[in-house]
Amino acid sequence: MDCKSIICDFDNLYTAYRRAKSGKTNNGSCTKFKSMSLDGLNILKESLENQTYKMSKYNEFKIYEPKERVIKSCSFKDKVVQHCLCDNILHPVLADEFIRTNYAGQIGKGTLFGMDCLKEHMTTFYNSNKLNGWILKCDIHKFFYEIDHEILLDILDYHFEDDYVKWLNHLLVNSTDSPGLPLGNQAAQIYALLMLNGMDKMVKGELGIDLYGRYMDDFYLIHHDKEYLKWCLEYIREFVKSLGLSLNGKTQIIPFKCGISFLGFHHYMTEDGKYIRKIKSYNKRRIRKKLLSWSKLVKSGKMQEEKFYEKYNAWRNHAMHGNCIKLCKTMDLYCKKILESE
């Protein structure tokens, strides 16, 4: 079965429809599409077969956690198409392309996998070098907003030679102005992973850095030689520049003994070789602020106490992936205090 037949297959579109509507029963475009039921899928199938399919206008809004970001959410119909493309074509083809320590947006990976790999990397380094080494911590400046469409499409065309997939990839990438990809868009997540895939292979291959990991645009290199990491930094800077991107001001070389902030935690090794993972200070301040705000909603009757604890426990479960038992006990008492206060 060719790529067009796979994407236009009704069973694949129906599976994509079910995945897209999961947890979105109150979404307006989802409700409208569901009301059309099978007719809606048949119409979508026909537009994909005839290549008359066009994306609808994005719903644009801002979020402010952990920082202000512009989210562009596509319509339910477009989510169905992207699920079908990503699940049946993009993911299967690219799964073996990505290095193991590319942590984001892939089945079986994610933040916990990334933190466990970092633990493995730091422990491995300590066993050979103790605390005598360095970490190059890098971040891409406004990564999603600066991705050049022409460069990205050249990379996509190299990996996907099928004309139909090219048509769909070009349609999705060019659904917004260049540069930039829409945050909140499933296909954009995969495109962004692929954008820096060449850098991943360059760092592991040409630079010979085994202790390397990346979560989207946030990545690290661990090595015993600071001067070599300085050279690696300039090499990476030029490579990133060739993609139309740049490193931001947070990029720095840190003593290994100081540890590294990564994925919401600070990670470090003790003198005797124990790995420690703790919630970053700004995350503690942020959750306290949120809890206080939620407690006011509870007292005003705008939020159920059950919902308050549901939100708090989501944070608590995340925090418990670090060495944060004492912190969690303190926060448990804080929750009780602010809910009981007048």
C-alpha positions as CSV (number, residue, x, y, z in Angstrom):
1,M,0.0,0.0,0.0
2,D,1.4,3.4,-1.0
3,C,1.5,6.4,1.3
4,K,-1.6,8.0,-0.2
5,S,-3.6,4.9,0.2
6,I,-2.4,4.6,3.8
7,I,-3.4,8.1,4.7
8,C,-6.7,8.0,2.8
9,D,-7.7,4.6,4.2
10,F,-11.0,4.9,6.0
11,D,-10.0,2.6,8.9
12,N,-6.8,4.7,9.5
13,L,-8.8,7.9,9.4
14,Y,-11.3,6.5,11.8
15,T,-8.5,5.4,14.2
16,A,-7.0,8.9,13.9
17,Y,-10.5,10.4,14.6
18,R,-10.8,8.4,17.8
19,R,-7.4,9.4,19.0
20,A,-8.0,13.1,18.1
21,K,-11.3,13.2,20.0
22,S,-9.9,11.6,23.2
23,G,-10.4,14.0,26.0
24,K,-11.8,16.7,23.7
25,T,-15.6,16.1,24.0
26,N,-16.3,19.8,24.9
27,N,-14.2,21.2,22.0
28,G,-16.4,23.2,19.6
29,S,-14.8,21.9,16.3
30,C,-14.8,18.4,17.7
31,T,-18.5,18.5,18.6
32,K,-19.3,19.9,15.1
33,F,-17.3,17.1,13.4
34,K,-18.8,14.4,15.6
35,S,-22.3,15.6,14.7
36,M,-21.4,14.7,11.1
37,S,-20.0,11.3,12.2
38,L,-19.1,9.0,9.3
39,D,-20.2,11.6,6.8
40,G,-17.6,14.0,8.1
41,L,-14.9,11.3,7.7
42,N,-16.0,10.5,4.2
43,I,-15.9,14.1,3.1
44,L,-12.4,14.5,4.7
45,K,-11.3,11.2,3.0
46,E,-12.5,12.5,-0.4
47,S,-10.7,15.9,0.0
48,L,-7.4,14.0,0.9
49,E,-7.8,11.7,-2.1
50,N,-8.5,14.6,-4.5
51,Q,-5.8,16.7,-2.8
52,T,-8.3,19.5,-2.3
53,Y,-7.9,19.3,1.5
54,K,-7.1,22.7,3.1
55,M,-6.3,23.5,6.7
56,S,-8.8,25.6,8.7
57,K,-7.8,28.8,10.5
58,Y,-5.8,28.3,13.7
59,N,-7.3,29.2,17.1
60,E,-4.6,31.4,18.6
61,F,-4.2,32.0,22.4
62,K,-1.5,32.6,25.0
63,I,-0.4,30.5,28.0
64,Y,1.8,31.9,30.8
65,E,3.3,28.7,32.3
66,P,6.2,28.3,32.7
67,K,6.5,31.5,30.5
68,E,4.4,33.4,28.0
69,R,3.9,31.4,24.8
70,V,1.6,31.8,21.8
71,I,-0.3,28.6,21.1
72,K,-1.9,27.9,17.7
73,S,-4.5,25.1,18.0
74,C,-5.8,23.6,14.7
75,S,-9.3,22.5,14.1
76,F,-10.5,19.0,15.0
77,K,-10.6,18.1,11.3
78,D,-6.9,19.0,11.0
79,K,-6.1,17.1,14.1
80,V,-7.5,14.0,12.5
81,V,-5.3,14.4,9.4
82,Q,-2.2,15.0,11.5
83,H,-2.9,12.0,13.7
84,C,-3.2,9.9,10.5
85,L,-0.1,11.3,9.0
86,C,2.0,11.2,12.1
87,D,0.9,7.7,13.4
88,N,1.1,5.9,10.0
89,I,3.9,7.7,8.2
90,L,6.1,10.2,10.1
91,H,6.6,8.2,13.3
92,P,7.3,4.8,11.7
93,V,9.8,6.3,9.2
94,L,11.6,8.6,11.7
95,A,11.6,6.3,14.8
96,D,14.9,4.7,13.8
97,E,16.4,8.0,12.5
98,F,16.3,9.6,16.0
99,I,19.1,8.9,18.4
100,R,18.1,7.2,21.7
101,T,18.8,10.3,23.8
102,N,16.5,12.5,21.8
103,Y,13.8,12.5,24.5
104,A,10.8,14.5,23.4
105,G,7.6,13.6,21.5
106,Q,8.2,9.8,21.0
107,I,6.4,6.8,22.4
108,G,8.3,5.3,25.3
109,K,10.3,8.5,25.9
110,G,9.5,11.8,27.5
111,T,10.7,13.8,30.5
112,L,11.1,10.9,32.9
113,F,13.0,8.9,30.3
114,G,15.2,12.0,29.7
115,M,15.9,12.5,33.4
116,D,16.8,8.8,33.9
117,C,19.2,9.0,30.9
118,L,20.8,12.1,32.5
119,K,21.2,10.2,35.7
120,E,22.8,7.4,33.8
121,H,25.1,9.9,32.1
122,M,26.1,11.7,35.3
123,T,26.7,8.5,37.1
124,T,28.8,7.1,34.3
125,F,30.9,10.3,34.2
126,Y,31.4,10.3,38.0
127,N,32.6,6.7,38.0
128,S,35.5,7.7,35.7
129,N,36.2,11.3,36.6
130,K,34.6,11.9,40.0
131,L,33.5,15.6,40.0
132,N,36.3,16.7,37.7
133,G,34.6,17.7,34.5
134,W,32.3,20.1,32.7
135,I,28.8,20.3,31.3
136,L,27.9,22.3,28.2
137,K,24.3,23.3,28.5
138,C,22.7,24.8,25.4
139,D,19.3,26.2,24.4
140,I,18.0,27.4,21.0
141,H,16.8,30.9,20.9
142,K,13.0,31.0,20.3
143,F,13.2,27.6,18.6
144,F,9.7,27.0,17.4
145,Y,9.3,30.7,16.3
146,E,12.5,30.7,14.3
147,I,12.3,27.5,12.3
148,D,12.8,28.4,8.6
149,H,10.2,26.7,6.4
150,E,12.5,26.3,3.3
151,I,15.3,24.6,5.3
152,L,12.8,22.4,7.2
153,L,11.1,21.3,3.9
154,D,14.5,20.4,2.4
155,I,15.1,18.1,5.3
156,L,11.6,16.6,5.1
157,D,11.9,16.1,1.4
158,Y,15.2,14.2,1.9
159,H,13.5,11.8,4.3
160,F,10.2,11.5,2.5
161,E,10.5,11.1,-1.3
162,D,6.8,10.1,-1.8
163,D,5.0,13.0,-3.7
164,Y,1.8,12.7,-1.7
165,V,3.6,12.9,1.7
166,K,5.6,15.9,0.3
167,W,2.4,17.6,-0.6
168,L,0.9,17.1,2.8
169,N,4.1,18.1,4.6
170,H,4.4,21.3,2.6
171,L,0.7,22.1,3.3
172,L,1.2,21.7,7.0
173,V,4.5,23.5,7.3
174,N,3.3,26.4,5.2
175,S,0.0,26.7,7.2
176,T,1.7,29.6,9.1
177,D,4.1,32.3,7.9
178,S,7.8,31.6,7.8
179,P,9.8,31.5,10.1
180,G,8.0,29.5,12.8
181,L,6.0,26.4,13.5
182,P,2.7,26.5,15.6
183,L,3.1,25.3,19.2
184,G,0.3,22.9,19.9
185,N,0.4,21.2,16.5
186,Q,1.2,17.5,16.5
187,A,3.0,17.4,13.2
188,A,5.0,20.5,14.2
189,Q,6.4,18.5,17.2
190,I,7.8,15.9,14.9
191,Y,9.1,18.4,12.4
192,A,10.9,20.2,15.2
193,L,12.5,16.9,16.4
194,L,13.7,16.3,12.9
195,M,15.1,19.8,12.5
196,L,17.9,19.2,15.0
197,N,18.4,15.5,14.2
198,G,21.4,16.3,12.1
199,M,22.9,18.1,15.1
200,D,22.3,15.1,17.3
201,K,24.2,12.8,15.0
202,M,27.0,15.4,14.5
203,V,27.5,15.7,18.3
204,K,27.5,11.9,18.8
205,G,29.5,11.1,15.7
206,E,31.9,14.0,14.6
207,L,32.4,15.4,18.0
208,G,32.5,12.0,19.7
209,I,30.4,13.0,22.7
210,D,28.7,9.9,24.2
211,L,27.2,11.7,27.2
212,Y,24.7,13.8,25.3
213,G,21.0,14.3,25.5
214,R,18.3,16.6,24.0
215,Y,14.8,17.5,24.9
216,M,13.5,19.5,21.9
217,D,15.7,22.6,22.0
218,D,17.3,22.1,25.3
219,F,20.5,19.9,25.3
220,Y,23.7,19.1,27.2
221,L,27.1,17.6,26.6
222,I,29.3,16.2,29.4
223,H,33.1,16.0,29.1
224,H,36.2,16.1,31.2
225,D,38.0,18.8,29.0
226,K,36.6,22.3,29.3
227,E,38.7,23.5,26.3
228,Y,37.3,20.8,24.1
229,L,33.7,21.8,25.1
230,K,34.5,25.4,24.2
231,W,35.5,24.1,20.7
232,C,32.4,22.0,20.6
233,L,30.3,25.0,21.4
234,E,31.6,27.0,18.5
235,Y,31.2,24.0,16.2
236,I,27.5,23.6,17.3
237,R,26.9,27.4,17.1
238,E,28.0,27.3,13.4
239,F,25.9,24.1,12.7
240,V,22.8,25.7,14.3
241,K,23.4,28.9,12.3
242,S,23.4,26.8,9.0
243,L,19.8,25.9,10.0
244,G,18.8,29.5,10.4
245,L,18.8,29.2,14.2
246,S,20.9,30.5,17.0
247,L,21.9,29.6,20.6
248,N,20.4,31.8,23.3
249,G,22.1,33.6,26.3
250,K,21.4,30.7,28.6
251,T,24.0,28.6,26.8
252,Q,27.0,28.1,29.2
253,I,29.7,25.7,30.3
254,I,29.2,24.6,34.0
255,P,31.5,22.8,36.4
256,F,30.2,19.2,36.7
257,K,30.3,19.5,40.5
258,C,27.6,22.3,40.2
259,G,25.2,20.0,38.4
260,I,22.7,21.0,35.7
261,S,19.1,22.3,35.6
262,F,17.1,20.2,33.1
263,L,13.4,19.4,32.7
264,G,12.3,21.3,35.8
265,F,14.8,19.7,38.2
266,H,18.3,20.4,39.3
267,H,20.5,17.3,38.9
268,Y,23.9,16.9,40.7
269,M,26.3,14.3,42.1
270,T,27.5,14.4,45.7
271,E,31.2,14.0,46.7
272,D,30.6,10.3,47.5
273,G,28.9,9.6,44.2
274,K,25.2,9.9,45.0
275,Y,22.9,11.3,42.3
276,I,20.4,13.9,43.5
277,R,17.4,15.4,41.7
278,K,15.6,18.3,43.2
279,I,12.8,20.6,42.2
280,K,14.1,24.0,41.0
281,S,13.5,27.0,43.3
282,Y,11.3,28.9,40.8
283,N,9.0,25.8,40.5
284,K,8.5,25.8,44.2
285,R,7.6,29.5,44.2
286,R,5.3,28.9,41.2
287,I,3.3,26.1,42.8
288,R,2.9,28.0,46.0
289,K,1.4,30.9,44.0
290,K,-0.9,28.5,42.1
291,L,-2.1,26.8,45.3
292,L,-2.9,30.1,46.9
293,S,-4.9,31.1,43.8
294,W,-6.8,27.8,43.7
295,S,-7.6,28.0,47.4
296,K,-9.3,31.3,46.9
297,L,-11.4,29.7,44.1
298,V,-12.4,26.9,46.5
299,K,-13.4,29.4,49.2
300,S,-15.5,31.4,46.7
301,G,-17.2,28.2,45.6
302,K,-15.8,28.4,42.1
303,M,-13.7,25.3,42.5
304,Q,-14.3,22.0,44.4
305,E,-11.8,21.0,47.0
306,E,-11.5,17.7,45.2
307,K,-10.4,19.6,42.0
308,F,-7.9,21.5,44.1
309,Y,-6.2,18.3,45.3
310,E,-6.4,16.8,41.9
311,K,-4.3,19.7,40.5
312,Y,-2.0,19.7,43.5
313,N,-1.4,15.9,43.4
314,A,-0.5,16.1,39.7
315,W,2.4,18.5,40.7
316,R,3.2,16.3,43.8
317,N,3.5,13.1,41.7
318,H,5.9,14.9,39.4
319,A,7.9,16.2,42.3
320,M,8.2,12.7,43.8
321,H,10.3,11.7,40.8
322,G,13.0,13.8,42.5
323,N,14.5,13.7,46.0
324,C,11.6,15.7,47.3
325,I,9.9,13.8,50.1
326,K,10.6,16.6,52.7
327,L,9.4,19.2,50.2
328,C,6.2,17.3,49.5
329,K,5.4,16.9,53.2
330,T,5.9,20.7,53.7
331,M,3.6,21.4,50.7
332,D,0.9,19.0,52.1
333,L,0.8,21.1,55.3
334,Y,0.8,24.3,53.3
335,C,-2.3,23.1,51.3
336,K,-4.1,22.3,54.6
337,K,-3.2,25.6,56.1
338,I,-4.4,27.8,53.2
339,L,-7.6,25.9,52.8
340,E,-8.4,26.2,56.5
341,S,-7.4,29.9,56.8
342,E,-10.1,32.6,56.8
